[in-house]
Amino acid sequence: MHVIIINGSPRTREFSNTAKIIHSFVKGLEKEIVTYELYSLSNLGEWDSARKAFLTNDKIIFALPMYVDSIPSLILEFLETLQSQVLSTSGIGYISNEEGGGRTLSFILHGGFDEGSQFRLCEKLLKSITIQIGCYYGGCLIKGGSFFLRLFERDKVERMTKPYTKMGISYARHGNFVTPEAKRFTGPECYPWLVRQFTGIFLKLVVNKKFEQFALDWGCYEPLDNKPYAQIK
Amino acid sequence: MTIVINTLKENSYNEQILSLLDGKDSHVKITDTKDLVIHHCIGCNVCWLKTPGQCAIKDDYKQIIQQLVSAQNLWLVSDTRYGFIDYRGKRIMDRIMPMLNVNVEIRDGWMRHQLRYHALNVGVIYQGDGDKELLQEWTERCAMNLGGESLGVISLDKTGKEVASCM
């Protein structure tokens, strides 16, 4: 099997949480002797190659962060250009419901919030887009809690992303994320009431304090709730 | 105050939108993004962790944030692709992050970022073949993120009647 992986994060690869997740995921592919090509949409210079790879391969994975309960605008733009290229080009592939050619589109979706329920609307959109561009839907591997990948030290990041290697092995064996292990990977859909109460306290006393420390590390000495445009009111 | 951000490539609906809003809110301001330079959000987190409330991208979006700070209602006008808003419309919402701050809380049963200023109600006016149910759900989520309520989702192609009934 040969897989096309498109990193849909608008953040440059160096700082991309998605890239860190992919890095761990492909270790699983490699263990199963599955080859892959990787493209990053944050680099506009890779768009032509990414489009061509998309149109000439059957196994495609979009890896992306959730932005405002859906997909980043950058991916929407890429999909639009993909569509216009398909309409104007012949010979490198064709997408339609009838001629999808068995092309399966799967997704790795991540975001800052932990609960699976946060991602369901975005998942619905991804499934809908897949069908509309004439591909088979290969499921969506969903995991929250990724915000800190940008901020933590390397060894901690590796621990956080390690479970993706196992999912890479799973994908190599099944060719999609429509598996029980992919479903379990997300974790709890919603925290129970009591856990949620503790989470609220934890956020206030620990997580938000961590943000203050990270801001200091970034050279920020303003309060995080600063209101720079308040005077305009 | 009501802010309307019109991301349509051809802004032929502005007068229509203004007249429909006339009398519903005495302060309505429409901004066309057609001639503005607005880039994609790159998720750099600078607006949260380095210069809180200020985006690192120096483009025309600054004037939109400045308008939002004095607004109660935001109507996003957008074309559609794949049943959803197109990238021009989504770009406006992706760049709205400076209206929130990085701190997280549980609000209305959902884990959410805290509001930097005040609650903002959100509505979507769309052109083309939008999946209205999906857009409604998304608009509710956007409003919830911003501590406000959904103003609804309106198809421009169905024009006056639907818009008027919603306002």
Interface residues (C-beta under 8 A of the other chain):
Chain A: S9 P10 R11 T12 F15 S42 P65 Y67 V68 D69 S70 I71 P72 S73 L74 L76 E77 L79 E80 Q83 G112 F113 D114 E115 Q118 L121 K124 L125 S128 I129 Q132 I133 R150 R196 T199 G200 L203 K204 V207 N208 F211 F214 A215 W218 G219 C220 E222 P223 L224 D225 N226 K227 P228 Y229 A230 I232 K233
Chain B: H40 C41 I42 G43 C44 N45 W48 L49 K50 T51 P52 G53 Q54 I65 Q66 V69 S70 R81 Y82 G83 F84 D86 Y87 R88 K90 R91 M93 D94 I96 N101 V102 N103 V104 E105 I106 W110 M111 Q114 R116 Y117 D131 L134 E137 W138 R141 C142 N145
